[in-house]
Amino acid sequence: MISHFQWKPLFKKERLPGWKISFYYKGTHYEGIYHKTGDIEWGRTYPPHDDEPELKNDIHELMLFHIYE
């Protein structure tokens, strides 16, 4: 489960093309860049391979709620 999800635009005046994201998942802090295509560039820490598809889906749902409401 994702907790403490935060996002902010990469550029101050634009809602696109991407956002910085950060959150905790299973006790580990993750950060990255969420692109308008739905792709995620992970920061220093990558999620476990088995968890990544579900995690990406959950992040996509959160971004749809916050950005494209």
C-alpha positions in Angstrom: 0.0 0.0 0.0 1.3 3.5 -0.9 1.5 6.0 1.8 2.5 9.7 2.1 2.1 10.2 -1.7 3.3 13.6 -2.9 3.5 15.1 -6.3 4.5 18.5 -7.8 5.0 19.8 -11.3 8.4 19.7 -12.9 7.8 23.2 -14.1 6.1 25.9 -12.1 3.9 27.4 -14.8 2.8 24.2 -16.6 0.7 21.2 -15.6 2.5 19.1 -18.2 4.9 17.4 -19.2 5.7 15.7 -15.9 5.7 15.6 -12.2 8.0 14.7 -9.4 6.5 12.0 -7.2 7.5 10.5 -3.8 5.9 8.0 -1.5 6.5 5.1 0.8 5.7 1.5 -0.2 6.2 -1.4 2.2 8.4 0.9 4.4 10.7 2.0 1.7 10.9 5.6 0.3 10.6 5.9 -3.5 10.8 8.9 -5.7 10.8 9.5 -9.4 9.4 11.4 -12.3 5.9 10.6 -13.6 5.6 11.4 -17.3 2.4 12.4 -19.1 2.6 9.0 -21.0 2.3 7.2 -17.6 5.9 6.1 -17.7 7.9 6.4 -14.4 11.6 7.2 -14.1 12.6 5.8 -10.8 15.1 7.7 -8.6 17.8 5.9 -6.7 15.6 3.1 -5.4 13.7 0.7 -7.7 10.8 -1.3 -6.5 11.0 -5.1 -6.5 10.3 -6.5 -9.9 7.3 -8.5 -8.8 5.7 -5.4 -7.2 6.3 -2.9 -10.0 3.3 -3.6 -12.2 0.8 -3.2 -9.4 2.7 -0.2 -8.0 2.7 1.6 -11.4 -1.0 1.0 -11.6 -1.7 2.4 -8.2 0.5 5.5 -9.0 -1.4 6.0 -12.3 -4.7 5.9 -10.4 -3.5 8.5 -7.9 -2.2 10.7 -10.7 -5.5 10.5 -12.6 -7.3 11.5 -9.4 -4.9 14.5 -8.6 -4.0 15.8 -12.1 -6.7 14.8 -14.5 -9.7 15.2 -12.1 
